[in-house]
């Protein structure tokens, strides 16, 4: 077992053995244990430690392994990072951009103008972990058991170290081993809801991309593509392709084998805006299952982020919901819980019934399911909604352009 902080390998909390028990496992006493040091867990640990609580953050990986997950954010997500005091550090290592051209069937729909930041997920997690105060402890170890009770919680690590805490925050993403030990179950909302792809592009030698960032929507329900988004990331252009394909679809295999040819064949209008290019990295794929947890209101333990609910990446709402979880827990509920004795189910339920959290969860699920219907559904209702959606955006963009040019009375 390795105990680290942002200043290197060192102990940041006192260990002691239970009095009178020779050879007993070492026990670490803290206020909060955060299990899982991905984005949600690391952000929660930083927020709680900065608030003055004794925090231990546990994860079996000293360095976040490569994962195709969050790679850009902006708007409300950036504001959430700002409120958590994390945006400045993240922005210093991210690639900023402001304008995205939105296209469909070879035609410009509109433009998005807002500050965005692009950063690979592993780097994002590393930056957030680096913000842990020296008073917090990062434990590189596997959590093998969590024992909960109203008076206090006990976390057992693979190294046999024991952590006693008042509150356990589970942020283990989509892993479910710990849920089973706690009696928590999950219910599938939609299995194999979407398949996302990530890869790097560079323009052909001697040329450059016409637009640094663009989003190109699928041609229609038959191709099962929601959209392709391209954006600058360091010295390459990063591509995220969001689809509602089945992972057994022949297109899936064709794209993994010949990504450039398959992409241009499926989105024929793309080349006129992108020009010639090369795909310069392996294609990563992520099959997303949507689920929610059940039987989760337990003494002393609370679930955040993907440990509580998953969402479609194409909806662009997962990070927003994750950060709402972190903010509501760390700024509202945990301080109130820790201010009085006990950590029973009645306290924990306040977080799950929080109006802001519930609104965020419902919105995320609605947008996740809605994106699939907007992309795939061929009923008269959804064909009309699809046409209306893109037409409305083009009309709004036209009015904005006229107003900016002075052709319309702003009143």
KEGUKOL-648533 format. One record per residue (C-alpha): x negated, y negated, z negated; residue in one letter. Coordinates in nm, 2 decimals. Layout:
BEGIN
     c1     c2     c3 residuo
      X      Y      Z       A
...
This chain:
BEGIN
     c1     c2     c3 residuo
   0.00   0.00   0.00       X
  -0.13  -0.34   0.10       X
  -0.03  -0.66  -0.08       X
  -0.09  -0.98   0.12       X
  -0.02  -1.35   0.12       X
  -0.07  -1.61   0.39       X
  -0.41  -1.68   0.23       X
  -0.54  -1.33   0.29       X
  -0.54  -1.01   0.10       X
  -0.48  -1.08  -0.27       X
  -0.24  -1.01  -0.55       X
   0.02  -1.28  -0.62       X
   0.22  -1.12  -0.90       X
   0.12  -0.95  -1.22       X
   0.15  -0.57  -1.22       X
   0.21  -0.37  -1.54       X
   0.30  -0.02  -1.64       X
   0.60   0.06  -1.87       X
   0.48   0.05  -2.22       X
   0.39   0.39  -2.37       X
   0.42   0.58  -2.04       X
   0.08   0.70  -1.93       X
   0.03   0.72  -1.55       X
   0.37   0.56  -1.48       X
   0.41   0.38  -1.15       X
   0.31   0.01  -1.15       X
   0.61  -0.22  -1.19       X
   0.63  -0.56  -1.03       X
   0.90  -0.80  -1.16       X
   1.04  -1.07  -0.94       X
   1.37  -1.26  -0.89       X
   1.44  -1.14  -0.54       X
   1.31  -0.86  -0.31       X
   1.36  -0.91   0.06       X
   1.35  -0.58   0.25       X
   1.25  -0.63   0.61       X
   1.02  -0.91   0.74       X
   1.17  -0.98   1.08       X
   1.31  -1.32   1.15       X
   1.60  -1.32   0.91       X
   1.41  -1.16   0.62       X
   1.10  -1.38   0.66       X
   1.31  -1.69   0.68       X
   1.51  -1.60   0.37       X
   1.19  -1.52   0.18       X
   1.04  -1.85   0.27       X
   1.36  -2.04   0.17       X
   1.39  -1.87  -0.16       X
   1.02  -1.89  -0.25       X
   1.01  -2.26  -0.17       X
   1.31  -2.31  -0.40       X
   1.09  -2.18  -0.68       X
   1.21  -1.82  -0.72       X
   0.97  -1.52  -0.75       X
   1.00  -1.34  -0.42       X
   0.86  -1.02  -0.28       X
   0.89  -0.96   0.09       X
   0.85  -0.59   0.19       X
   0.79  -0.45   0.54       X
   0.60  -0.15   0.66       X
   0.43  -0.35   0.94       X
   0.16  -0.60   0.85       X
   0.21  -0.75   1.20       X
   0.55  -0.76   1.36       X
   0.53  -0.50   1.64       X
   0.61  -0.61   2.00       X
   0.98  -0.63   2.05       X
   1.20  -0.78   2.32       X
   1.42  -0.99   2.11       X
   1.47  -1.37   2.06       X
   1.24  -1.56   2.31       X
   1.40  -1.90   2.33       X
   1.62  -2.12   2.12       X
   1.76  -2.48   2.12       X
   2.05  -2.69   2.01       X
   2.22  -2.57   1.69       X
   1.95  -2.31   1.64       X
   1.68  -2.57   1.64       X
   1.88  -2.77   1.39       X
   1.91  -2.47   1.16       X
   1.53  -2.41   1.18       X
   1.49  -2.78   1.10       X
   1.71  -2.76   0.79       X
   1.52  -2.46   0.67       X
   1.19  -2.66   0.71       X
   1.06  -2.42   0.98       X
   1.10  -2.61   1.31       X
   0.78  -2.81   1.29       X
   0.56  -2.50   1.25       X
   0.75  -2.30   1.52       X
   0.74  -2.59   1.77       X
   0.37  -2.63   1.73       X
   0.32  -2.28   1.88       X
   0.62  -2.27   2.11       X
   0.65  -2.40   2.47       X
   0.90  -2.69   2.48       X
   1.12  -2.77   2.78       X
   1.44  -2.98   2.82       X
   1.61  -2.92   3.15       X
   1.76  -2.60   3.29       X
   1.91  -2.58   3.63       X
   2.23  -2.36   3.64       X
   2.30  -2.18   3.97       X
   2.54  -1.93   4.11       X
   2.57  -1.79   4.46       X
   2.30  -2.02   4.59       X
   2.48  -2.33   4.47       X
   2.39  -2.57   4.18       X
   2.66  -2.56   3.91       X
   2.52  -2.81   3.66       X
   2.22  -2.89   3.45       X
   2.16  -2.84   3.08       X
   1.96  -3.12   2.91       X
   1.86  -3.03   2.55       X
   1.53  -2.95   2.37       X
   1.45  -2.58   2.40       X
   1.15  -2.39   2.26       X
   1.01  -2.06   2.41       X
   0.81  -1.82   2.20       X
   0.77  -1.45   2.19       X
   0.95  -1.28   1.90       X
   0.63  -1.14   1.74       X
   0.48  -1.49   1.74       X
   0.80  -1.64   1.60       X
   0.80  -1.39   1.31       X
   0.43  -1.45   1.25       X
   0.48  -1.83   1.23       X
   0.77  -1.79   0.99       X
   0.58  -1.54   0.77       X
   0.29  -1.79   0.76       X
   0.51  -2.04   0.58       X
   0.55  -1.82   0.27       X
   0.42  -2.01  -0.03       X
   0.13  -1.86  -0.22       X
   0.37  -1.77  -0.51       X
   0.54  -1.52  -0.28       X
   0.41  -1.17  -0.22       X
   0.41  -0.99   0.11       X
   0.40  -0.61   0.06       X
   0.30  -0.39   0.35       X
   0.48  -0.08   0.25       X
   0.79   0.12   0.32       X
   1.10   0.09   0.10       X
   1.22   0.44   0.03       X
   1.49   0.38  -0.22       X
   1.70   0.10  -0.37       X
   1.88   0.15  -0.70       X
   2.14  -0.11  -0.78       X
   2.34  -0.20  -1.09       X
   2.50  -0.51  -1.22       X
   2.22  -0.59  -1.46       X
   1.93  -0.56  -1.22       X
   1.79  -0.38  -0.92       X
   1.50  -0.14  -0.87       X
   1.32  -0.09  -0.54       X
   1.09   0.21  -0.48       X
   0.81   0.18  -0.23       X
   0.64   0.46  -0.04       X
   0.32   0.40  -0.25       X
   0.53   0.48  -0.56       X
   0.51   0.11  -0.67       X
   0.83  -0.01  -0.83       X
   0.98  -0.35  -0.80       X
   1.24  -0.47  -1.05       X
   1.45  -0.77  -0.93       X
   1.77  -0.94  -0.99       X
   1.87  -0.95  -0.62       X
   1.78  -0.74  -0.32       X
   1.82  -0.89   0.03       X
   1.84  -0.63   0.30       X
   1.72  -0.76   0.64       X
   1.62  -0.44   0.81       X
   1.78  -0.51   1.15       X
   1.94  -0.21   1.30       X
   1.77   0.05   1.08       X
   2.02   0.25   0.87       X
   1.83   0.48   0.64       X
   1.86   0.24   0.35       X
   2.23   0.18   0.41       X
   2.30   0.55   0.37       X
   2.12   0.56   0.04       X
   2.33   0.26  -0.08       X
   2.66   0.42   0.04       X
   2.69   0.15   0.31       X
   2.83   0.27   0.65       X
   2.85   0.10   0.99       X
   3.14   0.09   1.24       X
   3.07   0.07   1.61       X
   3.24  -0.23   1.77       X
   3.11  -0.15   2.12       X
   2.85   0.11   2.20       X
   2.61   0.03   2.48       X
   2.77  -0.30   2.52       X
   2.48  -0.46   2.73       X
   2.13  -0.40   2.86       X
   1.88  -0.68   2.86       X
   1.55  -0.69   3.04       X
   1.24  -0.91   2.98       X
   0.94  -0.97   3.21       X
   0.68  -1.23   3.31       X
   0.66  -1.40   3.65       X
   0.41  -1.61   3.83       X
   0.45  -1.80   4.16       X
   0.28  -1.68   4.47       X
  -0.08  -1.79   4.50       X
  -0.11  -2.15   4.60       X
   0.25  -2.24   4.51       X
   0.46  -2.33   4.21       X
   0.81  -2.28   4.11       X
   1.06  -2.55   4.22       X
   1.22  -2.56   3.88       X
   1.04  -2.49   3.56       X
   1.36  -2.35   3.40       X
   1.67  -2.21   3.56       X
   1.97  -1.99   3.49       X
   2.11  -1.78   3.78       X
   2.45  -1.62   3.73       X
   2.55  -1.29   3.88       X
   2.72  -1.28   4.22       X
   3.04  -1.11   4.09       X
   3.17  -0.82   3.88       X
   3.03  -0.55   4.11       X
   2.67  -0.63   4.02       X
   2.75  -0.63   3.65       X
   2.49  -0.90   3.59       X
   2.58  -1.19   3.35       X
   2.28  -1.41   3.42       X
   1.91  -1.43   3.48       X
   1.73  -1.71   3.29       X
   1.38  -1.82   3.36       X
   1.18  -2.06   3.14       X
   0.81  -2.16   3.08       X
   0.63  -1.97   2.81       X
   0.26  -2.05   2.78       X
   0.09  -2.00   3.12       X
   0.37  -1.78   3.26       X
   0.73  -1.80   3.34       X
   0.94  -1.57   3.13       X
   1.25  -1.40   3.26       X
   1.54  -1.26   3.06       X
   1.80  -1.07   3.26       X
   2.13  -0.99   3.08       X
   2.35  -0.72   3.22       X
   2.65  -0.51   3.14       X
   2.51  -0.20   3.31       X
   2.51   0.15   3.17       X
   2.16   0.26   3.10       X
   2.23   0.57   3.32       X
   2.32   0.35   3.62       X
   2.10   0.41   3.92       X
   2.04   0.03   3.93       X
   1.87   0.06   3.60       X
   1.61   0.31   3.72       X
   1.56   0.11   4.05       X
   1.50  -0.21   3.86       X
   1.24  -0.05   3.63       X
   1.07   0.10   3.94       X
   1.08  -0.19   4.18       X
   1.19  -0.50   3.98       X
   1.12  -0.77   4.24       X
   1.29  -0.60   4.53       X
   1.59  -0.49   4.33       X
   1.63  -0.84   4.18       X
   1.63  -1.02   4.51       X
   1.86  -0.76   4.67       X
   2.11  -0.81   4.38       X
   2.08  -1.19   4.36       X
   2.02  -1.29   4.73       X
   2.06  -1.66   4.66       X
   1.78  -1.67   4.41       X
   1.49  -1.68   4.64       X
   1.59  -2.02   4.79       X
   1.55  -2.18   4.45       X
   1.26  -1.97   4.32       X
   1.04  -1.91   4.62       X
   0.79  -1.62   4.63       X
   0.67  -1.47   4.31       X
   0.51  -1.18   4.14       X
   0.62  -0.99   3.83       X
   0.31  -0.97   3.62       X
   0.42  -0.77   3.32       X
   0.59  -0.44   3.25       X
   0.97  -0.47   3.23       X
   1.10  -0.44   2.88       X
   1.46  -0.32   2.83       X
   1.69  -0.34   2.53       X
   2.02  -0.15   2.50       X
   2.25  -0.33   2.26       X
   2.51  -0.16   2.05       X
   2.76  -0.38   1.87       X
   2.85  -0.28   1.52       X
   2.96  -0.41   1.18       X
   2.90  -0.26   0.84       X
   3.15  -0.13   0.59       X
   3.15  -0.06   0.22       X
   2.88  -0.32   0.19       X
   3.00  -0.51  -0.12       X
   2.77  -0.36  -0.37       X
   2.61  -0.46  -0.70       X
   2.29  -0.66  -0.66       X
   2.23  -0.61  -0.28       X
   2.33  -0.83   0.01       X
   2.28  -0.78   0.39       X
   2.19  -1.05   0.63       X
   2.13  -1.09   1.01       X
   2.14  -0.78   1.22       X
   2.16  -0.56   0.91       X
   2.51  -0.69   0.87       X
   2.63  -0.74   1.23       X
   2.49  -0.72   1.58       X
   2.58  -0.94   1.88       X
   2.53  -0.95   2.25       X
   2.21  -1.13   2.35       X
   2.37  -1.28   2.65       X
   2.61  -1.48   2.43       X
   2.31  -1.67   2.29       X
   2.47  -1.67   1.95       X
   2.28  -1.41   1.76       X
   2.01  -1.64   1.62       X
   2.27  -1.90   1.52       X
   2.46  -1.64   1.32       X
   2.14  -1.50   1.17       X
   2.04  -1.85   1.05       X
   2.39  -1.92   0.91       X
   2.34  -1.61   0.70       X
   2.01  -1.73   0.58       X
   2.13  -2.08   0.50       X
   2.45  -1.98   0.32       X
   2.27  -1.72   0.11       X
   1.96  -1.92   0.02       X
   2.10  -2.27  -0.01       X
   2.45  -2.19  -0.16       X
   2.50  -1.85  -0.31       X
   2.17  -1.71  -0.44       X
   2.09  -2.02  -0.65       X
   2.43  -2.00  -0.81       X
   2.40  -1.63  -0.87       X
   2.05  -1.66  -1.02       X
   2.16  -1.94  -1.25       X
   2.36  -1.70  -1.47       X
   2.31  -1.34  -1.60       X
   2.42  -1.04  -1.40       X
   2.44  -0.96  -1.03       X
   2.76  -0.77  -1.00       X
   2.98  -0.70  -0.70       X
   3.20  -1.00  -0.78       X
   2.90  -1.24  -0.72       X
   2.79  -1.06  -0.40       X
   3.14  -1.07  -0.25       X
   3.13  -1.45  -0.26       X
   2.87  -1.45   0.02       X
   3.06  -1.21   0.24       X
   3.38  -1.41   0.20       X
   3.21  -1.75   0.26       X
   3.43  -1.94   0.51       X
   3.13  -2.07   0.70       X
   2.98  -1.72   0.73       X
   3.30  -1.56   0.83       X
   3.37  -1.82   1.10       X
   3.01  -1.77   1.23       X
   3.06  -1.39   1.24       X
   3.40  -1.41   1.42       X
   3.26  -1.66   1.67       X
   2.96  -1.44   1.75       X
   3.18  -1.13   1.80       X
   3.43  -1.32   2.01       X
   3.16  -1.46   2.24       X
   2.99  -1.13   2.27       X
   3.31  -0.95   2.39       X
   3.41  -1.25   2.60       X
   3.09  -1.26   2.80       X
   3.15  -0.91   2.91       X
   3.51  -0.98   3.02       X
   3.40  -1.30   3.20       X
   3.14  -1.10   3.39       X
   3.32  -0.77   3.46       X
   3.69  -0.79   3.43       X
   3.87  -0.78   3.77       X
   4.23  -0.84   3.64       X
   4.41  -1.14   3.78       X
   4.38  -1.32   3.45       X
   4.00  -1.28   3.42       X
   3.94  -1.35   3.79       X
   4.13  -1.68   3.74       X
   3.93  -1.76   3.42       X
   3.60  -1.69   3.60       X
   3.69  -1.93   3.88       X
   3.81  -2.19   3.64       X
   3.50  -2.15   3.42       X
   3.25  -2.23   3.70       X
   3.47  -2.49   3.87       X
   3.52  -2.68   3.55       X
   3.15  -2.69   3.50       X
   3.09  -2.82   3.85       X
   3.35  -3.09   3.81       X
   3.22  -3.20   3.48       X
   2.87  -3.22   3.63       X
   3.00  -3.43   3.92       X
   3.17  -3.68   3.69       X
   2.86  -3.71   3.47       X
   2.64  -3.77   3.78       X
   2.88  -4.04   3.90       X
   2.89  -4.21   3.57       X
   2.51  -4.20   3.53       X
   2.49  -4.36   3.88       X
   2.73  -4.63   3.77       X
   3.00  -4.51   4.00       X
   3.26  -4.46   3.72       X
   3.38  -4.68   3.44       X
   3.25  -4.52   3.12       X
   3.58  -4.62   2.95       X
